[in-house]
């Protein structure tokens, strides 16, 4: 596997509904998918949310992200 120095710039490219990332000046490392929009514009399915909630109990990063999302959701819902 190729090594990349910390701080190597990343170039982001959009092709249709997909955003790719690649390291600047490193054509030997293939680009990767950063994000992909679904045709329905719904980022997660009910199945995805169910899996996230299972992971919530044992994954601190997931728990923090879900807690932050819940906070934002409640603020928006309440019009704050």
N, C-alpha and C positions, 0 to 999 in steps of 0.2 A: 504494500500500500504506500502511495506517495505521501511524503510528509509536507506539511504546509506550515510556514512560519506564522506565529501569532501576529495579528495585525494585517495579514494579507487582504487586500481589498476584495470584496465580493461584488460581482456585477449581477444585477437582476434583470431578467428579460421576460417579457410577457408575449406569449403566443396564444391567441384566442383566449380561453378561460384558464390557462395554466401559466403560473409564474415559475421560472427556473432560476437557480443560482449557479454561478460558476466563479472560480477564482481567477482574478485578473492575472494575465501573463502565465497561466498554467494550463495550456491546451492538453497536457497529458492527463489531467483529471477531468472526467466527464461531468457535465452539468447535472444537477439534481432538481427534482420537483420540490419547490418551496410550498406552494399552495395551488389548489385546483378548485375552481368554482363548479358546483354541480349545476346541471341544467335547470333544476328547480329552484336554485338559489337558497336552498335550505342547507346550512352548513353541517348539521348533524341530524341523523335519523333518531327515532325513538329507541331503536336498538342500540345506537351509539350512546345515547344518554343513559340507558340501563347499564351498559358496560362501564361507563364513567362512574356511576353511582356505586357499583360494586368495587371499583378501584379506590373510591374515595376513602374507604376505611383504612387502607394499608399504604397509601401513597401520599405523602405530605405535599408534594407539588400539585397533584390533582386536587387534594382537599383545599389548598390555598386558592387555586384558580376558581374552583366551584364556589367557595365562600365569597371571593371577590365578585364573581358574576352575580351571585344572589344579592349582594349588596347593591350593585349597579341596577339590577333589575327592579328591586324594591324602591330605589330612589326614583327611577324613571316612571314606574307604575304609579307612584304616589305624587308624581308631578314636581319633584324637588330638583 
